[in-house]
Amino acid sequence: MRTDISEALIRQYREQGFVVLEGFLDAAELEHWRAVTEESIRRRLASDSLNNQSDPDTFYAQVFTQCLNLRDLHPEMMKLIAHPVLGEWVGRLTGVSAVRVWQDQALVKQPYSNHTALHFDDPFWSFYSRDAVNMWVALDDATLANGCLWYLPGTQREARFELVDIDVNVGSLFKAYPQWKKIEAVPAPCPAGSLIFHNSMIAHGAGVNMTPRPRRAMTAGYMPDGMTFNGQQSLLPEAYFKSLKVGDLLNDDAMFPVIWRQN
């Protein structure tokens, strides 16, 4: 894994809201991520829960195959997403003092699948933070043809925590933020083994997959230590969700382990 956390990359992340790190995984690491992710996807699809394929003919089911909380099904997945190198990247890029795992999901754009409309991540989650980060690992080459990520740079500074649902229209977010229509979207194509860190409040989406091959990605969300419950269940287990009240710390070390702490 790359460990060259430079001041230039930190500035780029904080100004633009994302950073693309090519060659983050070496060949052996990439193959391990692929194998663990593929097996975890197989298990999640067989479980009939926490995936979006219950009705495969809907628009959203044909945006991508989405499989959530794979760390609960495969012990190796938690080892991958909780690696301290990843935690240090998140901590250094954001400037927070400690980093916890929040969630994980595999996103596979199947051949000739739909676009992913512009959206934010954090408003869907159980806490609010401008320092939460999503990590996106390219398990295949991500290209303009097969649906790479696109970003509206700098929007993380102006975005609000109010939830704007992901619509079938790629630009529905502009109803809430009409001024952003003037921003030039930036694509983030990258070869397999690359890693993207993006701020959970940056507007982003992905194109259609216009190829006969899938485009696989494994993602994880990270939150600063000290986050409090905002009332939304999101991916919280039912029993844990019912035990919380707004303002409670999300500090269950089994579900949300600390993977990096400053010094």
PAVEX-685388 format. One record per residue (C-alpha): residue number from 1; x, y, z; residue in one letter. Coordinates in steps of 0.001 Angstrom, whole numbers, plus 500000, padded with zeros to 6 digits. Layout:
<atoms>
     n        u        v        w   res
   NUM        X        Y        Z     a
...
</atoms>
This chain:
<atoms>
     n        u        v        w   res
     1   500000   500000   500000     m
     2   501088   503528   499279     r
     3   502194   505494   502323     t
     4   503383   508724   500638     d
     5   500962   511112   502379     i
     6   502366   514399   501133     s
     7   501318   517947   501978     e
     8   500402   518415   498303     a
     9   497931   515511   498444     l
    10   496474   516812   501714     i
    11   495957   520268   500152     r
    12   494398   518726   497062     q
    13   491961   516681   499141     y
    14   490924   519621   501293     r
    15   490491   521981   498344     e
    16   488920   519654   495775     q
    17   487207   517187   498110     g
    18   488800   514080   496621     f
    19   492129   512576   495666     v
    20   492928   509744   493223     v
    21   495882   507538   494206     l
    22   496986   505296   491358     e
    23   498978   502172   492174     g
    24   497799   502159   495779     f
    25   497659   498351   495844     l
    26   500398   496155   494424     d
    27   499499   493168   492228     a
    28   499257   490675   495094     a
    29   497209   493050   497255     e
    30   494832   493710   494371     l
    31   494227   490009   493797     e
    32   493533   489515   497513     h
    33   491024   492395   497573     w
    34   489327   490934   494493     r
    35   489092   487428   495959     a
    36   487739   488572   499340     v
    37   485260   490958   497722     t
    38   483961   488390   495241     e
    39   483415   485798   497972     e
    40   481766   488393   500223     s
    41   479418   489460   497413     i
    42   478463   485828   496814     r
    43   477612   485400   500491     r
    44   475639   488668   500679     r
    45   473564   487908   497573     l
    46   472760   484479   499022     a
    47   471577   486065   502289     s
    48   468633   487981   500762     d
    49   469433   491025   502875     s
    50   471552   494187   502626     l
    51   471687   494026   498841     n
    52   469633   495828   496198     n
    53   468769   492864   494004     q
    54   465393   491805   495436     s
    55   463767   493291   492315     d
    56   466484   493232   489643     p
    57   464335   494992   487031     d
    58   464145   498333   488870     t
    59   466242   501283   487739     f
    60   468298   501318   490955     y
    61   469008   497583   490837     a
    62   470412   498181   487371     q
    63   472622   501076   488477     v
    64   474888   498579   490193     f
    65   474838   495445   492297     t
    66   475129   496820   495832     q
    67   476173   494571   498720     c
    68   476506   496147   502174     l
    69   478318   495393   505431     n
    70   480424   492626   503956     l
    71   482711   492758   506994     r
    72   479953   490949   508890     d
    73   480177   487993   506492     l
    74   483909   487620   505858     h
    75   486598   488134   508527     p
    76   489164   489061   505892     e
    77   487036   492006   504754     m
    78   487300   493696   508132     m
    79   491062   493196   508027     k
    80   491193   494901   504630     l
    81   489044   497948   505352     i
    82   490409   498384   508898     a
    83   494042   498440   507803     h
    84   495922   501107   509806     p
    85   497477   502529   506628     v
    86   493998   503427   505409     l
    87   493192   504930   508789     g
    88   496291   507095   508683     e
    89   495424   508350   505196     w
    90   491959   509362   506409     v
    91   493342   510985   509555     g
    92   496064   512910   507747     r
    93   493837   514037   504862     l
    94   491130   515340   507176     t
    95   493179   516416   510183     g
    96   491077   514450   512690     v
    97   492771   512840   515689     s
    98   491235   509334   515451     a
    99   489384   507345   512789     v
   100   486697   504646   513075     r
   101   485261   502302   510452     v
   102   481658   503248   509686     w
   103   480373   501015   506858     q
   104   481415   499084   503779     d
   105   479828   498116   500487     q
   106   480743   496536   497192     a
   107   479446   498325   494099     l
   108   479523   496403   490828     v
   109   478388   498190   487690     k
   110   477164   495326   485570     q
   111   477510   495386   481762     p
   112   475328   498107   480227     y
   113   474085   499332   483610     s
   114   472561   502705   484453     n
   115   474258   505881   485691     h
   116   474593   506797   489372     t
   117   472973   510217   489908     a
   118   474807   513002   491734     l
   119   474512   512665   495500     h
   120   476262   513021   498872     f
   121   477110   510161   501248     d
   122   476925   511520   504800     d
   123   473242   512609   504813     p
   124   472306   508922   504442     f
   125   474346   507948   507503     w
   126   473644   507906   511256     s
   127   475896   510866   512098     f
   128   476737   514234   510576     y
   129   480320   515215   509863     s
   130   482243   517206   507278     r
   131   485281   515076   508070     d
   132   483806   511676   507210     a
   133   485495   509993   504258     v
   134   484556   507393   501691     n
   135   487265   505151   500267     m
   136   486732   503636   496800     w
   137   489025   500826   495604     v
   138   489095   500115   491859     a
   139   489082   496333   491462     l
   140   488901   496775   487675     d
   141   490060   499629   485483     d
   142   487533   502441   485919     a
   143   487090   504290   482640     t
   144   484832   506835   480996     l
   145   483290   503919   479082     a
   146   482447   501696   482046     n
   147   481188   504214   484591     g
   148   484042   505846   486504     c
   149   483288   508326   489283     l
   150   482632   512010   488567     w
   151   482965   514859   491092     y
   152   481814   518457   491465     l
   153   485007   519828   493074     p
   154   484667   521957   496183     g
   155   480985   521262   496779     t
   156   481791   519615   500123     q
   157   482211   523086   501618     r
   158   478696   524257   500714     e
   159   476650   521043   500927     a
   160   474039   520794   503676     r
   161   473195   517731   505752     f
   162   469563   517677   504598     e
   163   468938   514425   502732     l
   164   468431   514669   498968     v
   165   467439   511243   497689     d
   166   469265   509686   494759     i
   167   466916   510115   491788     d
   168   466801   508463   488380     v
   169   467833   511796   486851     n
   170   471563   512400   487043     v
   171   471168   516097   487894     g
   172   468248   516070   490345     s
   173   470616   517383   493025     l
   174   470601   520718   491180     f
   175   467013   521317   492353     k
   176   468464   521864   495830     a
   177   471726   523444   494614     y
   178   470959   525253   491316     p
   179   474193   527251   491523     q
   180   476227   524065   491062     w
   181   475075   523672   487465     k
   182   477889   526071   486552     k
   183   480563   523760   488007     i
   184   482540   521655   485543     e
   185   482286   518004   486600     a
   186   485644   516206   486852     v
   187   485964   512511   485958     p
   188   488178   510178   487981     a
   189   489216   507327   485678     p
   190   491883   505126   487211     c
   191   493484   501709   486675     p
   192   492713   498687   488822     a
   193   494547   498875   492139     g
   194   493935   502600   492470     s
   195   492220   504092   495491     l
   196   490101   507228   495752     i
   197   489415   509066   498988     f
   198   486533   511526   498835     h
   199   484836   513736   501370     n
   200   481427   512348   502349     s
   201   479834   515731   501555     m
   202   481143   516170   498005     i
   203   478636   515830   495166     a
   204   479562   512839   493044     h
   205   478085   510254   490719     g
   206   479128   507760   488079     a
   207   478450   507211   484408     g
   208   476768   504310   482657     v
   209   478695   501143   481932     n
   210   478687   500950   478144     m
   211   480830   497817   478007     t
   212   480048   494071   478112     p
   213   482182   493691   481255     r
   214   481461   494528   484909     p
   215   483266   497350   486695     r
   216   483913   496292   490300     r
   217   484688   498531   493261     a
   218   484957   497977   497001     m
   219   484211   500926   499257     t
   220   484314   501815   502935     a
   221   483170   504798   504962     g
   222   485190   506199   507855     y
   223   484092   508559   510620     m
   224   486056   510633   513105     p
   225   486029   509290   516636     d
   226   483463   511093   518784     g
   227   480540   511093   516330     m
   228   477036   511137   517812     t
   229   473795   509523   516676     f
   230   471560   511775   514531     n
   231   468395   509653   514705     g
   232   468753   507851   511363     q
   233   469021   504069   511396     q
   234   470958   503823   508128     s
   235   472852   500511   508422     l
   236   472696   500180   512204     l
   237   471471   496778   513428     p
   238   467902   496954   514732     e
   239   468701   496166   518379     a
   240   471563   498677   518511     y
   241   469471   501330   516754     f
   242   466673   500933   519294     k
   243   469159   501290   522157     s
   244   470293   504736   520962     l
   245   468920   508206   521493     k
   246   469930   511286   519528     v
   247   473253   512568   520783     g
   248   474609   509206   521954     d
   249   478181   508425   520977     l
   250   478672   505901   518156     l
   251   481546   504237   519955     n
   252   480807   500510   519846     d
   253   484309   499173   519238     d
   254   483075   495892   517774     a
   255   480996   497576   515066     m
   256   483061   500740   514613     f
   257   486677   499939   515527     p
   258   489252   502699   515857     v
   259   491845   501977   513158     i
   260   494117   504984   513606     w
   261   494890   507443   516346     r
   262   497260   510387   516118     q
   263   500622   509647   517781     n
</atoms>
